[in-house]
Amino acid sequence: MGSLVQYITYNGKKWPVRISYYCIKKFQEETGKKIEEIESDISLLEVLLWYGLIAGHTAENVPMTLKREQMEFVLDESMSEFSEIIISFFPLVSDGKLSNKKK
């Protein structure tokens, strides 16, 4: 289910987001961090969102018109939607936090 395109709302428009192999790979390349480290550094969400939006737009075959510097403002408006997307991608989530524990 995690590789499906989901949507966030920003400025009254729906934007495709996909947390995928590409997204996670680019996140790790850019930050040098594991995805679980988002828990301790919220600014990492901007990086994950950026690559998630690129992956979503690519999957939907639509042009990406948002700019990288807009990510904090996109998150201001759509944090709860993006959090739900992250939670749906990572099945090992408890209390809204990413977890390494196996269930």
MMTF fields as JSON, N, C-alpha, C and O atoms, coordinates in Angstrom:
{
  "mmtfVersion": "1.0.0",
  "mmtfProducer": "UNKNOWN",
  "numBonds": 411,
  "numAtoms": 412,
  "numGroups": 103,
  "numChains": 1,
  "numModels": 1,
  "chainsPerModel": [1],
  "groupsPerChain": [103],
  "chainIdList": ["A"],
  "bondAtomList": [4, 2, 8, 6, 12, 10, 16, 14, 20, 18, 24, 22, 28, 26, 32, 30, 36, 34, 40, 38, 44, 42, 48, 46, 52, 50, 56, 54, 60, 58, 64, 62, 68, 66, 72, 70, 76, 74, 80, 78, 84, 82, 88, 86, 92, 90, 96, 94, 100, 98, 104, 102, 108, 106, 112, 110, 116, 114, 120, 118, 124, 122, 128, 126, 132, 130, 136, 134, 140, 138, 144, 142, 148, 146, 152, 150, 156, 154, 160, 158, 164, 162, 168, 166, 172, 170, 176, 174, 180, 178, 184, 182, 188, 186, 192, 190, 196, 194, 200, 198, 204, 202, 208, 206, 212, 210, 216, 214, 220, 218, 224, 222, 228, 226, 232, 230, 236, 234, 240, 238, 244, 242, 248, 246, 252, 250, 256, 254, 260, 258, 264, 262, 268, 266, 272, 270, 276, 274, 280, 278, 284, 282, 288, 286, 292, 290, 296, 294, 300, 298, 304, 302, 308, 306, 312, 310, 316, 314, 320, 318, 324, 322, 328, 326, 332, 330, 336, 334, 340, 338, 344, 342, 348, 346, 352, 350, 356, 354, 360, 358, 364, 362, 368, 366, 372, 370, 376, 374, 380, 378, 384, 382, 388, 386, 392, 390, 396, 394, 400, 398, 404, 402, 408, 406],
  "bondOrderList": [1, 1, 1, 1, 1, 1, 1, 1, 1, 1, 1, 1, 1, 1, 1, 1, 1, 1, 1, 1, 1, 1, 1, 1, 1, 1, 1, 1, 1, 1, 1, 1, 1, 1, 1, 1, 1, 1, 1, 1, 1, 1, 1, 1, 1, 1, 1, 1, 1, 1, 1, 1, 1, 1, 1, 1, 1, 1, 1, 1, 1, 1, 1, 1, 1, 1, 1, 1, 1, 1, 1, 1, 1, 1, 1, 1, 1, 1, 1, 1, 1, 1, 1, 1, 1, 1, 1, 1, 1, 1, 1, 1, 1, 1, 1, 1, 1, 1, 1, 1, 1, 1],
  "groupList": [{"groupName": "MET", "atomNameList": ["N", "CA", "C", "O"], "elementList": ["N", "C", "C", "O"], "formalChargeList": [0, 0, 0, 0], "bondAtomList": [1, 0, 2, 1, 3, 2], "bondOrderList": [1, 1, 2], "singleLetterCode": "M", "chemCompType": "L-PEPTIDE LINKING"}, {"groupName": "GLY", "atomNameList": ["N", "CA", "C", "O"], "elementList": ["N", "C", "C", "O"], "formalChargeList": [0, 0, 0, 0], "bondAtomList": [1, 0, 2, 1, 3, 2], "bondOrderList": [1, 1, 2], "singleLetterCode": "G", "chemCompType": "PEPTIDE LINKING"}, {"groupName": "SER", "atomNameList": ["N", "CA", "C", "O"], "elementList": ["N", "C", "C", "O"], "formalChargeList": [0, 0, 0, 0], "bondAtomList": [1, 0, 2, 1, 3, 2], "bondOrderList": [1, 1, 2], "singleLetterCode": "S", "chemCompType": "L-PEPTIDE LINKING"}, {"groupName": "LEU", "atomNameList": ["N", "CA", "C", "O"], "elementList": ["N", "C", "C", "O"], "formalChargeList": [0, 0, 0, 0], "bondAtomList": [1, 0, 2, 1, 3, 2], "bondOrderList": [1, 1, 2], "singleLetterCode": "L", "chemCompType": "L-PEPTIDE LINKING"}, {"groupName": "VAL", "atomNameList": ["N", "CA", "C", "O"], "elementList": ["N", "C", "C", "O"], "formalChargeList": [0, 0, 0, 0], "bondAtomList": [1, 0, 2, 1, 3, 2], "bondOrderList": [1, 1, 2], "singleLetterCode": "V", "chemCompType": "L-PEPTIDE LINKING"}, {"groupName": "GLN", "atomNameList": ["N", "CA", "C", "O"], "elementList": ["N", "C", "C", "O"], "formalChargeList": [0, 0, 0, 0], "bondAtomList": [1, 0, 2, 1, 3, 2], "bondOrderList": [1, 1, 2], "singleLetterCode": "Q", "chemCompType": "L-PEPTIDE LINKING"}, {"groupName": "TYR", "atomNameList": ["N", "CA", "C", "O"], "elementList": ["N", "C", "C", "O"], "formalChargeList": [0, 0, 0, 0], "bondAtomList": [1, 0, 2, 1, 3, 2], "bondOrderList": [1, 1, 2], "singleLetterCode": "Y", "chemCompType": "L-PEPTIDE LINKING"}, {"groupName": "ILE", "atomNameList": ["N", "CA", "C", "O"], "elementList": ["N", "C", "C", "O"], "formalChargeList": [0, 0, 0, 0], "bondAtomList": [1, 0, 2, 1, 3, 2], "bondOrderList": [1, 1, 2], "singleLetterCode": "I", "chemCompType": "L-PEPTIDE LINKING"}, {"groupName": "THR", "atomNameList": ["N", "CA", "C", "O"], "elementList": ["N", "C", "C", "O"], "formalChargeList": [0, 0, 0, 0], "bondAtomList": [1, 0, 2, 1, 3, 2], "bondOrderList": [1, 1, 2], "singleLetterCode": "T", "chemCompType": "L-PEPTIDE LINKING"}, {"groupName": "ASN", "atomNameList": ["N", "CA", "C", "O"], "elementList": ["N", "C", "C", "O"], "formalChargeList": [0, 0, 0, 0], "bondAtomList": [1, 0, 2, 1, 3, 2], "bondOrderList": [1, 1, 2], "singleLetterCode": "N", "chemCompType": "L-PEPTIDE LINKING"}, {"groupName": "LYS", "atomNameList": ["N", "CA", "C", "O"], "elementList": ["N", "C", "C", "O"], "formalChargeList": [0, 0, 0, 0], "bondAtomList": [1, 0, 2, 1, 3, 2], "bondOrderList": [1, 1, 2], "singleLetterCode": "K", "chemCompType": "L-PEPTIDE LINKING"}, {"groupName": "TRP", "atomNameList": ["N", "CA", "C", "O"], "elementList": ["N", "C", "C", "O"], "formalChargeList": [0, 0, 0, 0], "bondAtomList": [1, 0, 2, 1, 3, 2], "bondOrderList": [1, 1, 2], "singleLetterCode": "W", "chemCompType": "L-PEPTIDE LINKING"}, {"groupName": "PRO", "atomNameList": ["N", "CA", "C", "O"], "elementList": ["N", "C", "C", "O"], "formalChargeList": [0, 0, 0, 0], "bondAtomList": [1, 0, 2, 1, 3, 2], "bondOrderList": [1, 1, 2], "singleLetterCode": "P", "chemCompType": "L-PEPTIDE LINKING"}, {"groupName": "ARG", "atomNameList": ["N", "CA", "C", "O"], "elementList": ["N", "C", "C", "O"], "formalChargeList": [0, 0, 0, 0], "bondAtomList": [1, 0, 2, 1, 3, 2], "bondOrderList": [1, 1, 2], "singleLetterCode": "R", "chemCompType": "L-PEPTIDE LINKING"}, {"groupName": "CYS", "atomNameList": ["N", "CA", "C", "O"], "elementList": ["N", "C", "C", "O"], "formalChargeList": [0, 0, 0, 0], "bondAtomList": [1, 0, 2, 1, 3, 2], "bondOrderList": [1, 1, 2], "singleLetterCode": "C", "chemCompType": "L-PEPTIDE LINKING"}, {"groupName": "PHE", "atomNameList": ["N", "CA", "C", "O"], "elementList": ["N", "C", "C", "O"], "formalChargeList": [0, 0, 0, 0], "bondAtomList": [1, 0, 2, 1, 3, 2], "bondOrderList": [1, 1, 2], "singleLetterCode": "F", "chemCompType": "L-PEPTIDE LINKING"}, {"groupName": "GLU", "atomNameList": ["N", "CA", "C", "O"], "elementList": ["N", "C", "C", "O"], "formalChargeList": [0, 0, 0, 0], "bondAtomList": [1, 0, 2, 1, 3, 2], "bondOrderList": [1, 1, 2], "singleLetterCode": "E", "chemCompType": "L-PEPTIDE LINKING"}, {"groupName": "ASP", "atomNameList": ["N", "CA", "C", "O"], "elementList": ["N", "C", "C", "O"], "formalChargeList": [0, 0, 0, 0], "bondAtomList": [1, 0, 2, 1, 3, 2], "bondOrderList": [1, 1, 2], "singleLetterCode": "D", "chemCompType": "L-PEPTIDE LINKING"}, {"groupName": "ALA", "atomNameList": ["N", "CA", "C", "O"], "elementList": ["N", "C", "C", "O"], "formalChargeList": [0, 0, 0, 0], "bondAtomList": [1, 0, 2, 1, 3, 2], "bondOrderList": [1, 1, 2], "singleLetterCode": "A", "chemCompType": "L-PEPTIDE LINKING"}, {"groupName": "HIS", "atomNameList": ["N", "CA", "C", "O"], "elementList": ["N", "C", "C", "O"], "formalChargeList": [0, 0, 0, 0], "bondAtomList": [1, 0, 2, 1, 3, 2], "bondOrderList": [1, 1, 2], "singleLetterCode": "H", "chemCompType": "L-PEPTIDE LINKING"}],
  "groupTypeList": [0, 1, 2, 3, 4, 5, 6, 7, 8, 6, 9, 1, 10, 10, 11, 12, 4, 13, 7, 2, 6, 6, 14, 7, 10, 10, 15, 5, 16, 16, 8, 1, 10, 10, 7, 16, 16, 7, 16, 2, 17, 7, 2, 3, 3, 16, 4, 3, 3, 11, 6, 1, 3, 7, 18, 1, 19, 8, 18, 16, 9, 4, 12, 0, 8, 3, 10, 13, 16, 5, 0, 16, 15, 4, 3, 17, 16, 2, 0, 2, 16, 15, 2, 16, 7, 7, 7, 2, 15, 15, 12, 3, 4, 2, 17, 1, 10, 3, 2, 9, 10, 10, 10],
  "groupIdList": [1, 2, 3, 4, 5, 6, 7, 8, 9, 10, 11, 12, 13, 14, 15, 16, 17, 18, 19, 20, 21, 22, 23, 24, 25, 26, 27, 28, 29, 30, 31, 32, 33, 34, 35, 36, 37, 38, 39, 40, 41, 42, 43, 44, 45, 46, 47, 48, 49, 50, 51, 52, 53, 54, 55, 56, 57, 58, 59, 60, 61, 62, 63, 64, 65, 66, 67, 68, 69, 70, 71, 72, 73, 74, 75, 76, 77, 78, 79, 80, 81, 82, 83, 84, 85, 86, 87, 88, 89, 90, 91, 92, 93, 94, 95, 96, 97, 98, 99, 100, 101, 102, 103],
  "secStructList": [7, 6, 6, 1, 7, 3, 3, 3, 3, 3, 6, 6, 3, 3, 3, 3, 3, 7, 7, 7, 2, 2, 2, 2, 2, 2, 2, 2, 2, 2, 2, 7, 1, 7, 4, 4, 4, 4, 4, 4, 7, 6, 6, 2, 2, 2, 2, 2, 2, 2, 2, 2, 2, 2, 2, 2, 2, 2, 2, 2, 6, 7, 7, 7, 7, 7, 7, 4, 4, 4, 2, 2, 2, 2, 2, 2, 2, 2, 2, 2, 2, 2, 2, 2, 2, 2, 2, 2, 2, 7, 1, 7, 3, 3, 6, 6, 3, 3, 7, 7, 7, 7, 7],
  "xCoordList": [0.812, 0.0, 0.854, 0.437, 2.023, 2.845, 3.327, 3.671, 3.362, 3.878, 2.794, 3.078, 1.564, 0.492, 0.651, 1.238, 0.126, 0.139, -1.0, -2.14, -0.659, -1.644, -1.557, -0.715, -2.407, -2.471, -2.447, -2.976, -1.811, -1.869, -2.501, -2.503, -3.032, -3.658, -2.769, -2.311, -2.534, -1.757, -2.319, -2.477, -2.617, -3.203, -4.447, -4.649, -5.279, -6.54, -6.413, -7.39, -5.226, -5.002, -4.47, -3.748, -4.837, -4.331, -3.02, -2.918, -2.017, -0.692, -0.353, -0.47, 0.069, 0.394, 1.71, 2.721, 1.662, 2.843, 2.971, 1.98, 4.201, 4.442, 5.724, 6.811, 5.588, 6.759, 7.181, 6.49, 8.31, 8.719, 10.214, 10.896, 10.699, 12.131, 12.931, 13.876, 12.54, 13.226, 13.259, 14.304, 12.114, 11.976, 12.912, 13.629, 12.903, 13.73, 15.213, 16.051, 15.53, 16.925, 17.467, 18.561, 16.718, 17.169, 17.256, 18.172, 16.291, 16.319, 17.62, 18.293, 17.968, 19.18, 20.442, 21.402, 20.449, 21.615, 21.849, 22.981, 20.771, 20.911, 21.242, 22.083, 20.588, 20.729, 21.787, 22.328, 22.092, 22.997, 22.368, 23.063, 21.041, 20.34, 19.345, 18.911, 19.0, 17.957, 16.607, 16.483, 15.614, 14.272, 13.734, 12.972, 14.128, 13.647, 14.12, 13.531, 15.174, 15.721, 14.839, 15.117, 13.773, 12.813, 12.231, 11.918, 12.094, 11.563, 12.331, 11.74, 13.649, 14.474, 14.849, 15.459, 14.498, 14.793, 13.666, 13.67, 12.708, 11.501, 11.805, 11.025, 12.919, 13.239, 13.494, 13.433, 13.776, 13.968, 12.679, 12.725, 11.534, 10.261, 10.234, 9.63, 10.889, 10.923, 11.617, 11.175, 12.687, 13.431, 12.574, 12.475, 11.96, 11.114, 9.935, 9.602, 9.305, 8.179, 8.621, 7.935, 9.743, 10.238, 10.376, 9.864, 11.066, 11.256, 9.97, 9.764, 9.107, 7.796, 6.926, 6.208, 6.992, 6.247, 6.799, 6.029, 8.114, 8.713, 8.263, 7.865, 8.328, 7.917, 6.429, 6.039, 5.606, 4.162, 3.84, 3.025, 4.477, 4.243, 4.732, 4.09, 5.854, 6.38, 5.413, 5.126, 4.911, 3.976, 2.677, 2.082, 2.239, 0.992, 1.226, 0.277, 2.5, 2.878, 2.338, 1.795, 2.509, 2.114, 3.331, 4.183, 3.412, 4.577, 4.594, 3.558, 5.777, 5.985, 6.238, 7.24, 5.338, 5.47, 5.843, 6.14, 5.83, 6.257, 7.771, 8.486, 8.24, 9.682, 10.155, 9.393, 11.414, 12.001, 11.826, 11.529, 12.009, 11.918, 10.491, 10.291, 9.5, 8.117, 7.772, 6.699, 8.635, 8.29, 7.85, 6.91, 8.5, 8.075, 6.672, 5.922, 6.303, 4.967, 3.929, 2.797, 4.329, 3.445, 3.16, 2.016, 4.196, 4.009, 3.18, 2.409, 3.321, 2.477, 1.004, 0.207, 0.652, -0.748, -1.183, -2.348, -0.263, -0.678, 0.03, 0.119, 0.533, 1.29, 0.494, 1.036, -0.775, -1.544, -1.749, -1.688, -1.991, -2.145, -0.833, -0.831, 0.275, 1.57, 1.921, 2.473, 1.612, 1.849, 1.08, 1.605, -0.165, -0.97, -0.34, -0.358, 0.21, 0.875, 2.089, 2.302, 2.877, 4.054, 3.625, 4.209, 2.613, 2.128, 1.615, 1.839, 0.933, 0.412, 1.533, 1.383, 2.657, 3.779, 4.554, 4.993, 4.723, 5.52, 4.596, 3.992, 4.472, 3.553, 4.026, 3.239, 5.294, 5.831, 5.769, 6.778, 4.586, 4.392, 3.557, 2.545, 3.994, 3.194, 3.137, 4.158, 1.984, 1.783, 2.297, 2.813, 2.159, 2.548, 4.031, 4.456, 4.836, 6.301, 6.797, 6.263, 7.81, 8.433, 9.142, 9.702, 9.107, 9.686, 10.462, 10.113, 11.52, 12.289, 11.772, 12.233, 10.826, 10.348, 9.53, 8.732, 9.725, 8.92, 7.719, 7.817, 6.584, 5.371, 5.039, 4.052],
  "yCoordList": [-1.193, 0.0, 1.255, 2.277, 1.204, 2.381, 2.983, 4.164, 2.205, 2.752, 3.44, 3.971, 3.435, 4.119, 5.623, 6.119, 6.335, 7.79, 8.239, 7.793, 9.125, 9.729, 11.234, 11.703, 11.996, 13.426, 14.257, 13.867, 15.422, 16.432, 17.67, 17.833, 18.535, 19.759, 20.939, 21.072, 21.794, 23.009, 24.087, 23.872, 25.235, 26.35, 25.928, 26.344, 25.094, 24.681, 23.672, 23.405, 23.109, 22.156, 20.848, 20.847, 19.741, 18.423, 18.154, 18.338, 17.709, 17.424, 15.954, 15.474, 15.219, 13.8, 13.591, 14.234, 12.676, 12.327, 10.809, 10.085, 10.343, 8.895, 8.627, 9.028, 7.953, 7.518, 6.195, 5.184, 6.215, 5.079, 4.82, 5.508, 3.833, 3.53, 4.785, 5.156, 5.43, 6.645, 7.69, 8.269, 7.915, 8.932, 8.65, 9.542, 7.447, 7.088, 7.095, 7.542, 6.601, 6.6, 8.028, 8.3, 8.935, 10.319, 11.002, 11.784, 10.698, 11.23, 10.834, 11.673, 9.55, 9.055, 9.614, 9.936, 9.732, 10.304, 11.745, 12.145, 12.521, 13.942, 14.182, 15.023, 13.449, 13.736, 12.886, 13.284, 11.715, 10.785, 10.155, 9.595, 10.25, 9.742, 8.661, 8.563, 7.851, 6.848, 7.543, 8.561, 6.968, 7.549, 7.7, 8.625, 6.798, 6.836, 8.085, 8.463, 8.725, 9.894, 11.132, 12.159, 11.038, 12.137, 12.449, 13.598, 11.405, 11.59, 12.65, 13.419, 12.695, 13.586, 14.883, 15.766, 15.013, 16.235, 16.5, 15.991, 17.296, 17.531, 18.175, 18.019, 18.893, 19.536, 18.506, 18.839, 17.271, 16.208, 15.916, 15.37, 16.28, 16.093, 16.856, 16.403, 18.02, 18.814, 18.046, 18.09, 17.352, 16.568, 15.398, 15.144, 14.693, 13.556, 14.015, 13.368, 15.119, 15.645, 16.014, 15.687, 16.682, 17.103, 15.91, 15.933, 14.877, 13.718, 12.922, 12.299, 12.931, 12.288, 12.97, 12.307, 14.292, 15.037, 14.757, 14.586, 14.71, 14.389, 12.994, 12.8, 12.028, 10.654, 10.601, 9.902, 11.335, 11.358, 11.975, 11.445, 13.09, 13.746, 12.875, 12.818, 12.206, 11.315, 10.153, 9.799, 9.561, 8.433, 8.84, 8.048, 10.068, 10.565, 11.189, 11.547, 11.316, 11.919, 13.348, 13.732, 14.115, 15.528, 16.38, 15.94, 17.587, 18.423, 18.873, 19.192, 18.89, 19.34, 20.842, 21.288, 21.618, 23.069, 23.704, 24.897, 22.918, 23.457, 23.619, 22.938, 24.511, 24.751, 24.19, 24.109, 23.808, 23.225, 24.136, 23.663, 25.432, 26.365, 26.529, 27.176, 25.958, 26.015, 24.898, 24.933, 23.926, 22.737, 23.051, 22.428, 23.996, 24.302, 24.893, 24.665, 25.648, 26.227, 25.174, 25.206, 24.237, 23.112, 22.319, 21.943, 22.067, 21.321, 22.11, 21.519, 23.428, 24.246, 23.954, 23.879, 23.793, 23.606, 22.143, 21.847, 21.231, 19.839, 18.828, 17.649, 19.285, 18.388, 17.148, 16.043, 17.308, 16.132, 15.147, 13.935, 15.657, 14.76, 14.035, 12.833, 14.761, 14.136, 13.112, 12.056, 13.408, 12.452, 11.158, 10.068, 11.279, 10.086, 9.265, 8.035, 9.948, 9.245, 8.479, 7.32, 9.131, 8.469, 7.251, 6.175, 7.423, 6.33, 5.179, 4.016, 5.482, 4.406, 3.659, 2.484, 4.34, 3.679, 2.787, 1.702, 3.238, 2.49, 1.725, 2.324, 0.416, -0.366, -0.497, -0.858, -0.21, -0.368, 0.955, 1.452, 1.504, 2.793, 2.572, 1.872, 3.175, 3.122, 4.523, 5.206, 4.947, 6.281, 7.382, 8.398, 7.184, 8.202, 8.354, 9.273, 7.485, 7.575, 6.372, 5.268, 6.605, 5.496, 4.593, 5.058, 3.32, 2.373, 1.292, 0.892, 0.826, -0.293, -1.633, -2.678, -1.62, -2.859, -3.666, -3.114, -4.965, -5.856, -6.279, -6.508, -6.378, -6.792, -8.225, -8.757],
  "zCoordList": [0.0, 0.0, 0.0, -0.544, 0.588, 0.74, -0.564, -0.599, -1.639, -2.884, -3.712, -4.786, -3.225, -3.928, -3.798, -2.836, -4.77, -4.713, -3.797, -3.926, -2.879, -1.998, -2.2, -2.966, -1.533, -1.808, -0.539, 0.502, -0.663, 0.384, -0.234, -1.454, 0.608, 0.144, 0.5, 1.634, -0.492, -0.277, -1.195, -2.397, -0.626, -1.389, -2.166, -3.307, -1.535, -2.144, -3.274, -3.973, -3.464, -4.545, -3.962, -2.965, -4.595, -4.201, -4.942, -6.155, -4.169, -4.73, -4.499, -3.372, -5.548, -5.381, -4.63, -4.912, -3.673, -2.873, -2.891, -2.787, -3.024, -2.999, -2.224, -2.642, -1.103, -0.342, -0.978, -0.85, -1.658, -2.483, -2.311, -1.551, -3.021, -3.015, -3.384, -2.688, -4.483, -4.926, -3.814, -3.516, -3.22, -2.177, -0.995, -0.542, -0.514, 0.639, 0.272, 1.056, -0.919, -1.371, -1.446, -0.951, -2.055, -2.189, -0.821, -0.566, 0.056, 1.423, 2.117, 2.714, 2.034, 2.694, 2.052, 2.751, 0.72, 0.037, 0.466, 0.736, 0.527, 0.856, 2.318, 2.637, 3.205, 4.638, 5.32, 6.352, 4.757, 5.418, 6.647, 7.495, 6.74, 7.917, 7.529, 6.382, 8.529, 8.352, 8.508, 9.189, 7.865, 7.883, 9.313, 9.598, 10.201, 11.585, 12.327, 13.34, 11.833, 12.508, 12.38, 12.998, 11.578, 11.476, 12.86, 13.17, 13.685, 15.048, 15.822, 16.579, 15.636, 16.438, 15.714, 16.318, 14.442, 13.693, 12.708, 11.587, 13.137, 12.34, 10.994, 10.054, 10.875, 9.597, 8.496, 7.313, 8.872, 7.886, 7.111, 6.009, 7.688, 6.986, 5.671, 4.698, 5.639, 4.41, 3.291, 2.143, 3.614, 2.62, 2.139, 0.939, 3.08, 2.714, 1.861, 0.869, 2.236, 1.46, 0.053, -0.916, -0.069, -1.383, -2.326, -3.445, -1.871, -2.736, -2.902, -3.943, -1.902, -2.019, -3.065, -3.814, -3.114, -4.133, -5.528, -6.474, -5.665, -6.97, -7.411, -8.56, -6.496, -6.816, -7.173, -8.107, -6.432, -6.698, -8.047, -8.801, -8.346, -9.629, -10.79, -11.839, -10.601, -11.636, -11.868, -13.012, -10.781, -10.894, -11.579, -12.311, -11.344, -11.936, -13.312, -14.01, -13.694, -14.973, -15.115, -16.151, -14.039, -14.056, -13.683, -12.911, -14.224, -13.917, -12.457, -11.872, -11.897, -10.514, -10.559, -11.116, -9.978, -10.049, -8.714, -8.656, -7.646, -6.351, -6.341, -7.077, -5.515, -5.368, -4.036, -3.072, -4.0, -2.79, -1.57, -0.473, -1.768, -0.635, -0.104, 0.924, -0.785, -0.311, 0.677, 1.279, 0.857, 1.629, 3.054, 3.547, 3.732, 5.101, 5.119, 6.068, 4.087, 4.022, 3.653, 4.137, 2.789, 2.457, 3.73, 3.988, 4.521, 5.772, 6.776, 7.532, 6.799, 7.679, 7.428, 8.364, 6.167, 5.792, 5.799, 6.065, 5.509, 5.282, 6.177, 5.835, 7.319, 8.212, 8.595, 8.578, 8.938, 9.366, 8.216, 8.422, 7.015, 5.858, 5.565, 5.297, 5.616, 5.329, 6.402, 6.091, 7.645, 8.734, 8.484, 8.705, 8.023, 7.733, 6.601, 6.636, 5.608, 4.501, 5.019, 4.661, 5.86, 6.429, 7.25, 7.121, 8.085, 8.929, 8.067, 8.401, 6.971, 6.116, 5.399, 5.064, 5.163, 4.496, 5.445, 5.064, 6.679, 7.65, 8.584, 9.473, 8.403, 9.233, 10.685, 11.561, 10.941, 12.298, 13.051, 13.552, 13.118, 13.775, 15.029, 15.003, 16.12, 17.328, 17.913, 17.983, 18.322, 18.897, 17.965, 18.43, 16.665, 15.709, 15.5, 14.801, 16.082, 15.921, 15.131, 15.242, 14.347, 13.625, 14.626, 15.619, 14.351, 15.298, 14.57, 13.46, 15.215, 14.663, 15.152, 14.692, 16.074, 16.67, 15.69, 14.933, 15.7, 14.893, 15.717, 16.922, 15.039, 15.759, 15.441, 15.951]
}
